[in-house]
Amino acid sequence: MYMKMKTAEKLLYNVCGVFSILYALIYGVTAYAAPAFFFGPGGPLNLYKRPVHEISIQYMRFHGLNTLSLVLSFLLFARGNVSREKAFTRMLLSTQAAMLFIGLRVMFDDDFEDRYQKDAWVGCAVICLLHIVVLTMILRKYPSPIVQEAPIEMADRIGLTLLDLYATLVCFSRLIFGPDPHFWDMSKLEDGKFELEMRECAYMFATSMVPIVFFLTFDAWNLPRFAYKMNAMYVIMALPIIYKECYNSSGYGKPKAFAATFVGQLAFGIFSMTRLGAFRKENTMKSASPKVVGKIA
């Protein structure tokens, strides 16, 4: 993976790579599995002084989902492939930069110390900054540019464009407007408004969409198979959460909105698996085709 490196330098970069993966994996698992337990008051990774609202928990869970699916996609589909590893590193770097920006903005809120554990947030900001430095060091050692792994057909152009537009819409709408009132019953909220904590959790969720938008915009055209595998991984992990919210498991969701999201995600997942099957069929046909050896008279 790394070109022309001394043994000590290569060891350093391998250690940095392991740190990056473990850091993202631990965060992804904790936020996806039980965000209220790990990040709520009294939890092992306590960030909040007050109980976390159910809407905030859902955004934290989807944040963990995006991070975890990204790491699992790397471990299962990218290791040993230089172009995919470089694309993954770029994605991880983009999300850490976005998280640091949002985290610093939260820390400068007027009532920050009343609602958050200051030391925990400062520690997270420092770790995030170190992670950015580590990822930048790793990225500089990859060869450039990313090599195209498969030809792009019209179906791929349409599908990847739709995926990119959907991810971009979700990402920037949450970064700008915070929680989506189309998905949550505002009548059950105090004063019919989202609390500041909910908005900040929605902002943090949006930061986990940044690497997906970055990849689909710049690198997916060269790595379509990796893009489809990543999307299939995400859909498989997302559908159970969305399905539960179709029955209003949080007590604040709008079932019809989540049901529509479930159908849309399922359609994206089926499309991704269909295209992966097309790539596999094409490779099988190429390997089975007879090779002509010698000169034909």
Residue pairs with C-beta under 8 A, 6 or more apart in sequence:
1 82
1 85
1 141
1 142
2 10
2 13
2 141
2 142
3 141
3 143
5 13
5 141
13 137
13 138
13 141
16 134
16 137
16 138
17 138
19 131
19 134
20 92
20 131
20 134
20 135
20 138
21 71
21 74
21 75
23 127
23 131
24 67
24 70
24 71
24 92
25 68
25 71
27 64
27 67
28 64
28 65
28 66
28 67
28 68
28 69
28 70
28 71
29 64
29 68
30 38
30 39
30 45
30 64
31 38
31 39
31 60
31 61
31 63
31 64
31 65
31 67
31 68
32 61
32 64
32 65
32 67
32 68
32 237
33 64
35 52
35 57
35 60
35 61
35 64
36 43
36 51
36 52
36 57
37 43
38 44
38 45
39 45
39 46
39 47
39 48
39 52
39 60
40 46
40 48
40 51
40 52
41 48
41 49
41 50
41 51
45 120
46 117
46 120
47 116
47 117
47 120
47 121
47 124
48 115
48 116
48 117
48 197
49 114
49 115
49 116
49 117
50 115
50 197
52 60
52 197
53 195
53 197
53 198
54 250
54 251
54 252
55 179
55 184
55 194
55 198
55 201
55 250
55 252
56 197
56 198
56 201
57 250
58 241
58 245
58 250
58 253
59 179
59 198
59 201
59 202
59 204
59 205
60 201
60 204
60 205
61 241
62 205
62 208
62 238
62 241
63 201
63 204
63 205
63 207
63 208
65 234
65 237
65 238
65 241
66 205
66 208
66 209
66 211
66 212
66 234
67 95
67 208
68 237
69 230
69 233
69 234
69 237
69 238
70 88
70 91
70 92
70 95
70 211
70 212
70 230
72 233
73 88
73 226
73 229
73 230
73 233
74 84
74 85
74 88
76 229
76 233
77 84
77 226
77 229
77 230
77 233
78 84
78 85
78 87
78 88
78 226
79 85
81 149
81 226
82 142
82 143
82 147
83 146
83 147
83 149
83 222
83 223
84 149
84 223
84 226
85 142
86 139
86 142
86 143
86 144
86 146
87 146
87 215
87 219
87 223
87 226
89 135
89 138
89 139
89 142
90 139
90 211
90 214
90 215
90 218
90 219
91 211
91 212
91 214
91 215
92 135
92 211
93 132
93 135
93 136
93 139
94 210
94 211
94 214
95 207
95 208
95 210
95 211
96 128
96 131
96 132
96 135
97 132
98 206
98 207
98 210
99 128
99 204
99 207
100 125
100 128
100 129
100 132
101 207
102 200
102 203
102 204
102 206
102 207
103 121
103 124
103 125
103 128
103 204
104 125
105 203
106 112
106 116
106 121
106 200
107 116
107 121
107 122
107 125
109 115
109 196
111 196
112 118
112 121
115 196
115 197
146 219
146 222
146 223
147 222
148 221
148 222
148 223
149 222
149 223
149 224
149 225
149 226
150 224
150 225
150 279
152 221
152 224
155 275
155 278
156 224
156 275
159 271
159 272
159 275
160 216
160 220
160 221
160 224
160 227
162 268
163 216
163 220
163 227
163 231
163 268
164 213
164 216
164 217
164 220
166 264
166 268
167 209
167 212
167 213
167 216
168 213
168 217
170 206
170 209
171 206
171 209
171 210
171 212
171 213
172 206
173 180
174 180
174 202
174 203
174 205
174 206
174 209
175 203
175 206
175 207
178 194
178 198
178 199
178 202
178 203
179 194
179 198
179 199
179 202
180 202
181 194
182 254
182 257
183 253
183 254
183 257
183 258
183 261
184 194
184 252
184 253
184 254
185 252
185 253
185 254
186 192
186 193
188 251
188 252
189 195
189 252
194 202
215 227
215 230
216 227
220 226
220 227
224 275
224 279
225 276
225 279
227 272
228 272
228 273
228 275
228 276
229 272
229 276
231 268
231 269
231 272
232 269
232 272
232 273
232 276
235 265
235 266
235 268
235 269
235 272
236 269
238 265
239 262
239 265
239 266
239 269
242 258
242 261
242 262
242 265
243 262
245 253
245 255
245 258
246 255
246 258
246 259
246 262
247 255
248 254
248 255
